Amino acid sequence: MIEITNKLYYVGVNDRNKEKFEGLWPLPNGVSYNSYLIDDEKVVLIDTVQVDFFVQFIENIRDVIGDRKIDYLVIHHMEPDHSGGLALLKQYYPDIKVIGNKKTFDLLSGFYGIKENTIEVKNGEVMEMGNHSLQFFMTPMVHWPETMMTLYKGKESALFSGDGFGCFGALNGGIIDKDINTERSWNEMIRYYSNIVGKYGTPVQNALKKLAGVHFDYICSTHGPVWNKYVDKVVDMYDKMSKYETEPGLVICYGTMYGNTERAAEHIARAASLAGVKNILMYNVSKTHHSYLLRDIFRFKGLIVGAPTYNNGLYHEMEVLLSEIANRDIKNHYIGWFGSYGWASRAVTAIGEWNENHGHFEKVGEPVEMRQALSQETKEECWRLGREMAAKLLAED
Ligand code: FEO
C-alpha cells in the first residue's frame, strides 16, 4: 500500500514490456500508468490503467479498501492507457459513478458503450467527499478534448493532472520525486511533452492560467513520478515548453547513405563550435528515433537539417522528421539547411519548400548544396553556414 498523503493512495502499475508508446515513441525505460485512490467517507478512484495490467490494478485497489465499494471514478483523460481498465472495473463495481465532462461521456460511450451512472461536472465545480473535497478544472486539448484536472483538498492538496506534467519511464519502487533520483526524469519529461503534448502549446497555456493561484502540494500525473519537491520546477518547465521558449544551442539532424552528407554536417558543427556554440547535438536521422530529436529541437533554438536526394525527392527519414516538426507547430527557431544529390538536385529545394510552407522558421545563412561529394567550395559554404548560425545564437545568449 503506497500512501502519498492523507488517505490518498497510489494504485498505478508499470509497463516494462511495451516497445513504443502509442505505437510510435520508444520506451527504453518503460512507462507507468498512474492511478490513485482516495479512501474517505466516499471512495474515489482517479483514472484507471491500460487493460493488460488489470489484475495488478485490482490487487492494488483491494490492498487499500478490501471489500469496500468504490463510489466514484474520476476520468481525466479517455486515452485507453488510462481508461482501458474501465469496462472490467464496472464488472467488479457495477454501481460506480463516473465523473467527467460532456466530452468525456461522448468518448466513454464510443469506446466502451457506457452511458449510465455518469455525473457531469463543470469548470470550478466542487464535490465534497468527506474530510476533503474535489474541485474540477476543464483543461481541453492537453492533449485530447475531454482532458480535465482535479484539485484534491484535504490537509494537503494534490492536483490530478492527467497526462499533464507526465513523463516516460516506469517507476522503480519509488513513487514520489523526493524519494527517487529524478535525474532521468527531466529529459524524459521534455520528450513526453514534445512527442505527445507538444502540438498543444496554447491549450497548455490556457490550463496553466486556469490553475494560476491554485495551491497544490503534489502533482499526481498519469505517467511518471508524483511531484512534490519539484512542483514549482515542473510547472515552470511546462510554462516554458508551452510558450516554445528555447535555450541557446544547436541541433544538427542529417540523413546520410554513404557518409558524404554526414561529412558536411561535421564541418558545419565544427564551424559553429569554433565560433563559440557549446550546446551542439548531432543526430543521424536513420539511427536515432525522431522522438529524441523532437525533444532536443523543442529545447534548443538553432536547427540545421540536411539530407541526400532520394528517388528525386527528399531522403525518407528526413521527410518523417520534418513532418513531425510541422505537426507540432514548433515556433521560435532559427533554421539552416544543406543537402546533396548524385545527378538530379532535389533535397535542398525540398527542405526550402518545407520551411516556406510548414516550418516557418527564421532562415539563417545560405543553404549548402553538394553534388556527389564535398568539394573545397561546398566545404567553405558549410563553414559559413555554421558560423552564421553561431552568430545568431550567440547574439541571444
Ligand atoms: Fe497517457 Fe494521452 O494518454
Residues whose N, C-alpha, C, O or C-beta is under 5 A from the ligand:
A	BS01	FEO	E79 D81 D163
